């Protein structure tokens, strides 16, 4: 079915297509089908873009801009800068924009020859050929976490094949998890005090409307702690005796954990940041980390706000060769009724999958009038 969209000024459509969106801009649990001709395939940060011409129900051409995932994700799912060419016919499953414009976000693309391009990255086997991890695991000396890691879920399948098939697979049902709060709060979310639950409701109402007011990702801001440690696009760990550095591909997020006994100074505590200030020490094979000085413009997870009293405790260790576990406990006596706990798991990558790609979020803001507005409001106000 070809979707008939609300007609907007062509200039407004073309300009907004250059902006950096997030899932909150789209109705992710709705899927539309667009069949048309590629006019441009743009391999750019922080999101790719497919521009195409689609005929409406009356046979009139309409220009559509369909957003794809970041080059780092799509590159591991079989896409590349030349995977689509102007003039070729494609069929796209996408979620539509909430504002009714002729924009969407890609769930899957099928080329004329039957090649299917999906969103699920292939991180490789990862747990094989890992001499460093094997040597560190179970050793008496301090473990060496150095390496590139990707999110790990035991039993999770690999990427779908990007190749011609005998028959089309079932249409996707969504492009991503519903994260704007429209389905209410999930059972595993932090237990907020009444004051901070009211803040969450304001944030949720804004996101449901499609607004970017409280959407840090759309505004190219870092994910913050502890959210950044979910490392959805992968992370690199760099380690020496003085500190361990965690670098996440998503939003180019980075944090340092100091191991040399230093403590946060008064000036550090008065200058909160998205990553905060982290100090750590070893307890046998486990890295124990305490993080303080976290800005209230960040979120605990999802869009759950926190106070300036939030601290994050982590215990990071190898549970088996190549598998890293991070047990996180968040304390906030003002925003939380009880500490919130989560466990992140990562799998170490081997060559050639051990290379991260820059995210360069600001590249997508260059021509966007939306992001020329001044100021990101503090959610603590």
Residue pairs with C-beta under 8 A, 6 or more apart in sequence:
1 32
1 33
2 33
2 34
2 35
2 54
2 55
2 56
2 57
3 32
3 33
3 34
3 96
4 56
4 57
5 62
5 64
5 96
5 100
5 101
5 102
6 100
6 101
8 100
8 101
8 102
10 63
12 101
13 63
13 65
13 101
13 102
13 103
14 63
14 65
15 367
15 368
15 369
16 65
16 101
16 103
16 368
16 369
16 370
17 49
17 51
17 65
17 67
17 103
18 49
18 364
18 366
18 367
18 368
19 364
19 365
19 367
19 368
19 369
19 370
19 371
20 46
20 47
20 218
20 219
20 220
20 361
20 364
20 365
20 368
20 371
21 47
21 67
21 103
21 105
21 218
22 212
22 215
22 217
22 218
23 105
23 175
23 176
23 177
23 179
23 180
24 179
24 180
24 207
24 210
24 211
24 212
24 215
24 218
25 97
25 98
25 99
25 105
25 210
25 212
25 218
26 95
26 96
26 97
26 98
26 104
26 105
26 175
27 95
27 96
27 97
27 98
28 95
28 105
28 174
28 175
28 176
28 177
28 178
28 179
29 95
29 173
29 174
29 178
30 95
30 96
30 174
31 93
31 94
31 95
31 107
31 171
31 172
31 173
31 174
31 175
32 93
32 94
32 95
32 96
32 104
33 91
33 92
33 93
33 171
34 52
34 54
34 64
34 66
34 91
34 92
34 94
34 104
35 54
35 89
35 90
35 91
35 92
36 52
36 53
36 54
36 55
36 64
36 89
36 90
36 92
37 52
37 53
37 87
37 88
37 89
37 90
38 50
38 51
38 52
38 84
38 85
38 86
38 87
38 88
38 89
38 90
39 51
39 52
39 53
39 63
39 86
40 49
40 50
40 51
40 86
41 48
41 49
41 50
41 51
41 81
41 83
41 84
41 85
41 86
42 48
42 49
42 50
42 51
43 71
43 80
43 81
44 71
44 363
44 364
45 70
45 71
45 358
45 359
45 360
45 361
45 363
45 364
46 70
46 220
46 251
46 359
46 360
46 361
46 363
46 364
47 67
47 68
47 69
47 70
47 364
48 67
48 68
48 69
48 70
48 71
48 74
48 79
49 65
49 66
49 67
49 68
50 65
50 66
50 67
50 68
50 84
50 90
50 92
50 106
50 109
51 63
51 64
51 65
51 66
52 63
52 64
52 66
52 90
52 92
53 61
53 62
53 63
53 64
54 61
54 62
54 64
55 61
55 62
56 62
62 102
63 102
64 102
64 103
64 104
65 102
65 103
66 92
66 94
66 103
66 104
66 105
66 106
67 103
67 104
67 105
67 106
68 74
68 79
68 105
68 106
69 77
69 106
69 119
70 233
70 250
70 357
70 359
71 79
71 357
72 233
72 234
72 249
72 356
72 357
72 359
73 119
73 121
73 233
74 117
74 119
74 121
75 357
76 121
76 122
76 123
76 159
76 353
77 117
77 118
77 119
77 120
77 121
77 122
77 159
77 162
78 117
78 118
78 122
78 159
78 162
79 117
79 162
83 117
84 90
84 109
84 111
88 111
88 112
89 112
90 109
90 110
90 111
90 112
91 109
91 110
92 104
92 106
92 108
92 109
92 110
93 106
93 107
93 108
93 109
93 171
93 172
94 104
94 105
94 106
94 107
94 175
95 104
95 105
95 107
95 174
95 175
95 176
96 103
96 104
97 103
97 104
97 210
98 209
98 210
99 210
105 175
105 176
106 119
106 175
107 119
107 172
107 174
107 175
108 116
108 117
108 118
108 119
108 172
109 116
109 117
110 116
110 117
110 168
111 117
113 164
114 164
114 165
115 162
115 163
115 164
116 160
116 161
116 162
116 163
116 165
116 168
116 169
117 162
118 159
118 160
118 162
119 175
120 158
120 159
120 160
121 150
121 159
122 158
122 159
123 150
123 158
123 234
123 347
123 349
123 353
124 349
124 350
124 352
124 353
125 350
126 150
126 152
126 322
126 347
126 348
126 349
126 350
126 353
127 321
127 322
127 323
127 347
127 348
128 350
129 350
130 321
130 322
130 348
130 350
132 144
132 146
132 147
133 147
133 318
133 321
133 322
133 348
134 321
134 322
135 144
136 143
136 144
136 145
136 318
137 143
137 318
137 320
137 321
137 322
138 285
138 318
139 285
142 282
142 285
143 285
143 287
143 317
143 318
144 239
145 237
145 239
145 244
145 287
145 316
145 318
145 324
146 237
146 238
146 239
147 236
147 237
147 348
147 349
147 354
148 234
148 235
148 236
148 237
148 348
148 349
148 353
148 354
148 355
148 356
149 231
149 234
149 235
149 236
149 237
149 324
149 346
149 347
149 348
149 349
150 231
150 234
150 346
150 347
150 349
150 353
151 230
151 231
151 232
151 234
151 344
151 345
151 346
151 347
152 323
152 345
152 346
152 347
153 345
154 345
160 169
179 207
179 302
179 303
180 204
180 207
180 208
181 200
181 201
181 203
181 204
181 205
181 207
181 208
181 303
182 204
182 208
185 200
188 342
189 301
189 302
189 304
190 300
190 301
190 304
190 330
190 335
190 336
190 340
191 336
191 337
191 338
191 340
192 199
192 200
192 304
192 305
192 335
192 336
192 337
193 334
193 335
193 336
193 337
195 334
195 335
196 304
196 305
196 306
196 307
196 334
196 335
196 336
199 305
199 379
199 380
200 303
200 304
200 305
202 214
203 214
203 303
203 305
203 379
204 303
206 213
206 214
207 214
207 215
207 303
212 218
212 219
212 370
213 377
214 303
214 377
214 379
216 222
216 223
216 224
216 297
216 298
216 299
216 376
217 223
217 251
219 371
219 376
220 251
220 361
220 362
220 364
220 365
220 371
221 251
221 274
221 297
221 376
222 228
222 251
222 253
222 274
222 275
222 298
223 230
223 248
223 250
223 251
223 253
223 274
223 298
224 274
224 275
224 276
224 294
224 295
224 297
224 298
224 299
225 255
225 274
225 275
225 276
225 278
225 291
225 294
225 298
225 312
226 291
226 300
226 301
226 312
226 314
226 328
226 330
226 342
227 298
227 299
227 300
227 301
227 302
228 246
228 248
228 250
228 251
228 253
228 255
228 274
228 275
229 246
229 314
229 326
229 328
229 344
230 301
230 344
231 246
231 248
231 249
231 250
231 344
231 346
232 250
233 248
233 249
233 250
233 356
233 359
234 248
234 249
234 349
234 356
235 246
235 247
235 248
235 249
235 346
235 356
236 246
236 247
236 356
237 244
237 245
237 246
237 247
238 244
238 245
238 247
239 245
241 259
241 260
242 258
242 259
242 260
243 256
243 257
243 258
243 259
243 260
244 256
244 257
244 259
244 280
244 287
245 254
245 255
245 256
245 257
246 254
246 255
246 256
246 257
247 253
247 254
247 356
248 254
249 356
249 357
249 358
249 359
250 359
251 359
251 361
252 358
252 359
252 360
252 361
253 274
253 275
254 275
255 275
255 276
255 278
255 291
256 275
256 278
257 278
257 279
257 280
257 287
257 289
258 278
258 279
258 280
259 279
259 280
259 281
259 282
262 279
263 279
264 277
264 279
264 292
264 293
268 277
268 293
269 277
269 292
269 293
271 293
272 293
272 294
272 295
272 296
272 308
273 293
273 294
273 295
274 294
274 295
274 297
274 298
275 291
276 291
276 292
276 293
276 294
276 312
277 291
277 292
277 293
278 289
278 290
278 291
279 289
279 290
280 287
280 288
280 289
280 290
281 287
281 288
282 288
285 317
285 318
286 315
286 316
286 317
287 314
287 315
287 316
287 317
288 313
288 314
288 315
289 312
289 313
289 314
289 315
289 316
290 311
290 312
290 313
291 311
291 312
291 313
291 314
292 311
294 306
294 308
294 310
294 311
294 312
296 305
296 306
296 307
296 308
296 378
296 379
296 380
297 376
297 378
297 379
297 380
298 306
299 305
299 306
299 379
300 306
300 310
300 330
300 332
300 335
300 340
301 340
301 342
305 335
305 379
305 380
306 330
306 332
306 335
306 336
307 332
307 333
307 334
307 335
307 380
308 380
309 332
309 333
309 334
309 335
310 330
310 331
310 332
310 335
311 330
311 331
311 332
312 328
312 329
312 330
312 331
313 328
313 329
313 330
313 331
314 326
314 327
314 328
314 329
315 326
315 327
316 324
316 325
316 326
316 327
317 324
317 325
318 324
318 325
319 325
322 347
322 348
323 345
323 346
323 347
323 348
324 345
324 346
324 347
324 348
325 343
325 344
325 345
326 343
326 344
326 345
326 346
327 341
327 343
328 341
328 342
328 343
328 344
329 339
329 340
329 341
330 336
330 339
330 340
330 341
330 342
331 339
365 371
